[in-house]
Every structure is written in structure tokens, then in C-alpha cells.
Amino acid sequence: MRGDLSKNSALYLFIILFPLGILSSYFVNMTCFIIALITAIFAIFYDMILKKIKLLGNFFIAYVMAIPFVFGAAAVLSGNYFSLNLSPAVLIVATIAFLAGAGREIMKDVMDYKGDKEEGVKSFPKYVGIRNSNIIASIFYFLAVLFSFIPFLFDEYNFYYLNYFYLLIVSLTDILLIIVIIKLLFDQNINFKFYRKFSLVALFIGLIAFLVGAFTG
């Protein structure tokens, strides 16, 4: 904690903004309301418990990275009933965001290992070691790379199917993520802070790929 905000101020903001955010989602549609409610419950659970259990908390952060894509797609659904009849492309974007987000969080576990160990935080490195944690993070990144090719290969993804503009840009994302994977697996002195930011740049380029694909397909 940096002390930028007092505990009382944080509590007051929570009391005001937390229910207001959930209520606002109700006026979008029922799907958005359910998503917001579930996310809010997870957020409370994370703040109370999962911060100390990073084995699980990492996946909540990855979920937080992925769910805005689902929420955004749900916001344009017609009808005020619960439905997850979303575009396959949206689900792929969310899946890639989740996988890459999990990889980034496990990298942060390794980066913060000494401090977490002193605080008794239950993280991946504590249970499986730094080397295996790097391998697990690499697996998540590699899965994100594999999933990025699905829209190009299957015609159910409409705009992205055989769209070489999408393929060209998303391949740049994949190359950057593969660089991160190589560093995690073979560089014993990897700069975790730098390569976490590096992976974020890769994800941003990936978003551009999906946007370009939607307009050129």
C-alpha cells in the first residue's frame, strides 16, 4: 500500500460505487447484470481471501482481463433476458486474454516470490518452485498463441476466416509471446518486470489484430 488513499476513503468509495456499478449494469440488460454481479462477488472474495492464495487469485486476475470482452459483447445483445449467445470471435479473444493473463500473473508470482514468502502468501513458486512456475507460465502463453490461429482456420469465425490481415498482425503478437516463452524457459536471469510489460505490448497488438480483422474480413 502506498498510502495514496486512506482506508476510510477507500471504504466510502466502495460503499458508494460498488452497488452503483452493479445497479448500472441492470439498465444495460440482464446478461450484463449477471456478469457484473458474479464479478463483484468474485472481487469481494478475492480481496478477503484470494490475495493470500495466489494459486487461485491469479486466475481471478486473468478472469478480470477476459471478462470485459464478454461484457462488451453482451451489452449489444437484444432483449432483456440472460443469454450468452455471443460471437465465437469474442469468446476466443476472452480466452486468449485469460490464458495470457494467467501467464503474466504467474510471472509476477516468481518476481514477488521473496516478499510473498515472508508474508506467507501461497503462490505457485512456493509449491512447485521457480523453474516449474516459469514452465507453467510458458504453457499458458503457448496456449494463447495456439488459440490465436483458430479464427483464421475455421469459417465459423466469419471476418477472421482466411483473413491474412488478421494473420499478419496476430503473428506479430505470437512472435512476441514466443520470445517471452523462450526467456522463461532458458534465461535464468530473466528480467520479469520488463517481459511482463513486453507481454502486455503483445496483447495490445493482438487486440489490434482482432479489430483489423473485423474491418477487413
NUVEXPA-637255 format. One record per residue: x, y, z of N, C-alpha, C in turn. Coordinates in steps of 0.02 Angstrom, whole numbers, padded with zeros to 5 digits, always signed. Each point is the difference from the previous one (the first is absolute). Last residue first. Layout:
BEGIN
XYZXYZXYZ/...
***
This chain:
BEGIN
-00621-00414-02148-00024-00066-00017-00061+00002-00045/+00120+00187+00108+00026-00020-00066-00026-00067-00024/-00050+00109+00214-00013+00050-00051+00023-00020-00070/+00034-00139+00196-00073+00015-00002-00017+00048-00056/+00228-00053+00047-00034-00056-00030-00075+00013-00008/+00133+00156+00115+00013+00003-00072-00037-00056-00036/-00011-00001+00233-00036+00058-00026+00009+00004-00076/+00119-00165+00116-00071-00017-00002-00041+00058-00027/+00231+00034+00028-00011-00052-00050-00074-00017-00006/+00071+00145+00171-00001+00034-00065-00014-00050-00056/+00032-00087+00212-00065+00035-00004-00007+00037-00066/+00208-00100+00046-00051-00050-00013-00070+00030-00005/+00179+00134+00067+00004-00012-00072-00052-00053-00020/+00020+00039+00227-00028+00060-00032+00001-00008-00076/+00105-00165+00129-00073-00005+00005-00034+00060-00033/+00236+00001+00016-00022-00054-00045-00076-00005-00001/+00098+00144+00155+00005+00028-00068-00025-00051-00051/+00021-00075+00217-00057+00045-00005-00002+00035-00068/+00184-00137+00058-00059-00041-00016-00063+00043-00007/+00197+00106+00068+00009-00023-00068-00061-00041-00022/+00019+00063+00223-00021+00057-00040+00003-00018-00075/+00082-00159+00145-00072+00005+00013-00028+00059-00041/+00231-00030-00004-00036-00046-00044-00074-00006+00015/+00144+00142+00134+00002+00021-00070-00043-00046-00044/+00026-00056+00228-00037+00063-00006-00004+00022-00073/+00132-00190+00057-00072-00013+00002-00041+00064-00011/+00246-00081-00074-00027+00061+00031-00076-00005-00002/+00187-00210-00001-00052+00038-00035-00023+00060+00041/+00180-00182+00019+00002+00068+00028-00051+00045-00034/+00033-00228-00063-00003-00005+00073+00001+00069+00033/-00082-00098-00245+00039+00055+00029-00007-00002+00076/-00118-00155-00148+00073-00008-00009+00043+00055+00030/-00250-00024+00005+00025-00069+00001+00076-00004+00002/-00121+00210-00014-00021-00035+00060+00033-00069+00007/+00034+00126-00198+00034+00031+00057-00017-00036+00065/-00113-00066-00194+00071-00020-00004+00038+00028+00059/-00224+00068-00022+00005-00071+00018+00073-00023+00001/-00046+00217-00078-00009-00004+00073+00007-00072+00023/+00002+00034-00229+00062+00027+00029-00004-00004+00076/-00192-00055-00117+00049-00054-00004+00068+00023+00027/-00171+00159-00018-00013-00047+00055+00048-00059-00001/+00014+00156-00176+00019+00032+00063-00011-00047+00060/-00073-00072-00211+00073+00002+00002+00024+00030+00066/-00231+00001-00044+00024-00067+00016+00076-00002+00004/-00105+00201-00069-00014-00015+00070+00029-00067+00021/+00011+00051-00224+00047+00042+00037-00009-00009+00075/-00152-00103-00143+00063-00036+00000+00054+00040+00036/-00211+00094-00041-00001-00044+00058+00063-00041+00004/-00029+00142-00187+00009+00039+00062+00001-00045+00062/-00033-00101-00214+00063+00036+00000+00011+00036+00067/-00207-00109-00043+00054-00047+00012+00067+00036+00006/-00193+00126-00058-00002-00023+00069+00060-00044+00016/-00024+00060-00219+00016+00061+00038+00001-00018+00075/-00070-00162-00154+00073+00004+00006+00022+00065+00034/-00220-00167+00004+00013+00072-00004+00075+00011+00013/-00145-00208+00006+00046+00011-00056+00013+00075-00012/-00175-00012+00171+00014-00061-00037+00042+00016-00062/-00098+00161+00156+00069-00020+00011+00021-00061-00041/-00226+00100+00006+00049+00049-00025+00071-00025+00002/-00162-00181+00069-00021+00052-00046+00058+00043-00026/-00015-00206+00145+00024+00063+00028-00006+00058-00050/-00050-00233-00045-00052+00026+00046+00021+00067+00031/+00142-00137-00147-00045+00048-00033-00055+00027+00046/+00261-00080+00059-00068-00027-00001-00050+00052-00024/+00243+00039+00025-00006-00067-00029-00071-00025-00008/+00073+00212+00103+00024+00000-00069-00017-00066-00035/-00047+00033+00235-00045+00040-00044+00020-00001-00073/+00142-00117+00159-00066-00031-00011-00045+00043-00044/+00226+00052+00087-00006-00023-00069-00070-00028-00015/+00071+00078+00219-00003+00057-00045-00009-00021-00073/+00033-00155+00184-00069+00023-00008-00005+00057-00050/+00216-00082+00060-00038-00049-00039-00071+00024-00013/+00135+00133+00141+00025+00001-00069-00041-00048-00044/-00041-00004+00230-00026+00063-00029+00021+00006-00073/+00090-00177+00122-00070-00013-00016-00033+00062-00030/+00217+00022+00079+00000-00041-00060-00072-00016-00021/+00036+00116+00203+00015+00042-00057-00004-00039-00065/-00026-00122+00198-00057+00046-00010+00012+00045-00060/+00177-00138+00064-00055-00040-00027-00061+00044-00014/+00185+00095+00111+00014-00010-00071-00056-00040-00034/-00006+00028+00234-00014+00064-00033+00009-00006-00076/+00064-00184+00128-00073+00007+00000-00021+00064-00034/+00229-00035+00033-00026-00048-00050-00076+00007-00005/+00110+00122+00166+00015+00028-00066-00027-00044-00056/-00016-00080+00217-00046+00056-00008+00011+00033-00068/+00148-00169+00068-00065-00028-00022-00052+00055-00009/+00211+00067+00083+00007-00030-00066-00066-00026-00026/+00010+00083+00223+00005+00053-00050+00003-00029-00071/-00128-00139+00197+00067+00026-00014-00001+00051-00057/-00188-00118+00113+00030-00038-00055+00070+00024-00018/-00132+00092+00185-00019-00070-00002+00037-00040-00055/+00033+00237+00039+00005-00030+00066-00011-00075-00003/-00027+00141-00194+00070-00018+00017+00007-00034+00067/-00221+00076-00067+00026-00056-00039+00072-00017+00019/-00134+00121+00192+00007+00013-00071+00029-00062-00035/-00098+00105+00244+00002-00065-00034+00000+00010-00075/+00091+00158+00218-00046-00004-00056+00009-00066-00037/+00115+00106+00200-00038-00062+00004-00051-00008-00055/+00175+00174+00043-00069+00015+00021-00044-00062+00005/+00226-00014-00076+00003+00030+00067-00069+00015+00028/+00019-00079-00221+00021-00053+00046+00001+00026+00072/-00040+00150-00178-00058-00041+00014+00016-00055+00051/+00177+00136-00078-00046+00038+00042-00061-00040+00019/+00152-00100-00151+00032+00011+00066-00046+00037+00047/-00075-00038-00228+00005-00060+00042+00029+00013+00069/-00065+00135-00209-00014+00021+00069+00013-00056+00051/+00032-00034-00236+00033+00064+00013-00007+00020+00073/-00116-00189-00076+00072-00015+00003+00039+00064+00017/-00230+00024-00033+00012-00042+00059+00074-00013+00009/-00072+00105-00196+00004+00046+00057+00011-00037+00065/-00034-00127-00194+00064+00035-00004+00009+00048+00059/-00206-00099-00024+00047-00049+00027+00071+00028-00004/-00170+00129-00095-00006-00001+00073+00048-00050+00032/-00016+00015-00237+00029+00061+00028-00001-00001+00076/-00107-00177-00117+00072-00003-00008+00035+00060+00031/-00233-00001-00007+00024-00049+00049+00076-00006-00004/-00104+00134-00161-00004+00031+00067+00025-00046+00054/-00022-00081-00219+00059+00044+00005+00001+00034+00068/-00187-00133-00044+00061-00041+00000+00062+00042+00009/-00210+00110-00021+00004-00038+00062+00066-00039+00004/-00050+00115-00198+00015+00048+00054+00008-00036+00066/-00070-00127-00184+00070+00019-00008+00021+00048+00056/-00226-00058-00009+00041-00058+00019+00074+00016-00004/-00155+00160-00076-00003-00006+00073+00044-00057+00024/-00025+00027-00231+00038+00056+00028+00004-00005+00075/-00136-00155-00108+00071-00015-00012+00043+00056+00029/-00232+00028+00005+00020-00052+00048+00073-00018-00008/-00096+00149-00153+00003+00032+00066+00025-00051+00051/-00043-00077-00216+00061+00041+00001+00009+00034+00068/-00198-00126-00049+00058-00043+00016+00065+00040+00004/-00237+00116+00056+00041-00016-00057+00058-00045+00020/-00216-00011+00155+00048+00050-00021+00039-00025-00061/-00201-00056+00172+00005-00015-00071+00044+00052-00033/-00082-00036+00234+00071+00001-00016+00011-00021-00072/-00211+00107+00172+00021-00039-00058+00076+00006-00008/-00237+00085+00155+00069-00024+00004+00016-00044-00060/-00172+00208-00017+00001-00065+00031+00072-00025+00000/-00121+00201-00110+00021+00007+00070-00005-00067+00036/+00042+00086-00274-00042-00033+00049+00028+00003+00070/+00171+00014-00202-00069+00025+00002-00040-00041+00051/+00274+00058-00003-00051-00051-00011-00069+00032+00003/+00217+00106+00042-00035+00015-00063-00051-00055-00017/+00142-00009+00195-00034+00065+00004-00039+00015-00063/+00145-00193+00027-00067-00009+00029-00039+00065+00000/+00225+00003-00069-00041-00035-00050-00071-00010+00025/+00154+00094+00149-00011+00045-00057-00044-00031-00053/+00069-00133+00183-00048+00051+00022-00017+00046-00059/+00169-00158-00034-00065-00033+00004-00054+00051+00019/+00219+00075+00000-00019-00016-00068-00068-00033-00003/+00098+00049+00212-00024+00060-00035-00020-00013-00072/+00100-00177+00142-00073+00012+00003-00023+00065-00033/+00237-00082+00027-00040-00029-00054-00072+00023-00002/+00165+00064+00168+00026+00021-00065-00045-00023-00057/-00048-00069+00219-00014+00071-00005+00026+00028-00066/+00050-00223+00053-00072+00007-00015-00018+00073-00010/+00215-00048+00075-00007-00019-00070-00072+00006-00023/+00041+00032+00226+00027+00056-00038-00004-00014-00075/-00062-00174+00141-00050+00053+00003+00024+00061-00039/+00145-00179+00024-00050-00014-00051-00059+00049+00004/+00178+00010+00158+00026+00014-00067-00053-00009-00053/-00042-00060+00227-00008+00071-00015+00025+00018-00069/+00029-00219+00095-00067+00012-00026-00009+00072-00022/+00206-00064+00086-00014-00057-00043-00069+00007-00032/+00080+00149+00169+00011+00019-00070-00012-00057-00048/-00072+00073+00246+00005-00066-00033+00008+00013-00075/-00027+00180+00149+00049-00040+00036+00009-00069-00030/-00159+00149-00087+00063+00036-00004+00056-00038+00034/-00232-00073+00002+00044-00024-00053+00065+00038-00007/-00179+00053+00169+00033-00065+00007+00054-00012-00051/-00136+00207+00020-00001-00028+00068+00044-00061+00008/-00029+00111-00211+00029+00048+00046+00005-00028+00071/-00105-00128-00171+00072+00008-00014+00032+00045+00053/-00232-00027+00006+00033-00062+00022+00075+00005-00010/-00130+00174-00084-00001+00001+00074+00037-00060+00027/-00028+00007-00231+00045+00054+00021+00004+00004+00076/-00155-00148-00104+00068-00025-00005+00050+00052+00026/-00221+00067-00016+00006-00049+00054+00071-00029+00001/-00053+00145-00176+00003+00036+00063+00009-00047+00059/-00035-00090-00215+00066+00029+00006+00009+00037+00065/-00213-00085-00049+00047-00055+00012+00071+00027+00009/-00164+00156-00061-00013-00026+00067+00049-00056+00018/+00003+00091-00219+00025+00049+00048-00008-00026+00072/-00091-00130-00174+00073+00000-00005+00030+00047+00052/-00233-00003-00020+00024-00063+00029+00077-00002-00001/-00103+00184-00106-00011+00002+00072+00027-00062+00034/+00002+00012-00235+00052+00043+00030-00008+00003+00075/-00167-00115-00115+00064-00036-00007+00056+00040+00032/-00217+00095-00015+00006-00049+00053+00066-00038-00003/-00004+00249-00094-00043-00058-00012+00015-00051+00054/+00039+00243+00015+00026-00020-00066-00042-00059-00025/-00031+00091+00216-00034+00040-00051+00029-00012-00070/+00093-00103+00194-00068-00025-00007-00038+00036-00056/+00219+00065+00073+00001-00055-00048-00070-00028-00012/+00035+00167+00165+00005+00028-00068-00002-00056-00053/+00008-00057+00230-00066+00026-00020+00001+00026-00072/+00203-00070+00095-00043-00058-00012-00069+00023-00024/+00152+00167+00065+00023-00034-00060-00044-00059-00018/-00040+00115+00201-00019+00042-00057+00021-00033-00066/+00062-00096+00210-00069-00014-00019-00023+00040-00060/+00224+00043+00067-00010-00072-00011-00073-00016-00019/+00078+00223+00064+00010-00019-00070-00016-00073-00014/-00020+00101+00225-00038+00039-00049+00003-00032-00069/+00120-00096+00182-00071+00000+00019-00043+00036-00052/+00238+00002-00024-00028-00067-00012-00075+00000+00013/+00118+00194+00053-00006-00007-00073-00030-00068-00018/+00049+00040+00225-00056+00041-00022-00012-00006-00075/+00188-00109+00093-00062-00032+00022-00061+00039-00024/+00214+00090-00038-00010-00059-00042-00066-00035+00017/+00068+00178+00136-00020+00025-00066-00014-00058-00048/+00085-00052+00213-00069+00025+00005-00025+00024-00068/+00225-00069+00020-00045-00057+00004-00073+00023+00002/+00173+00160-00126-00008-00026+00068-00050-00058-00001/+00168+00074-00202-00070+00004+00020-00007-00030+00069/+00211+00013-00097-00031+00053-00040-00073+00012+00020/+00174-00164+00082-00028+00052+00043-00032+00057-00039/+00108-00219-00065+00041+00060-00006-00028+00057+00043/+00001-00287+00007-00042+00060+00000+00043+00062+00000/
***
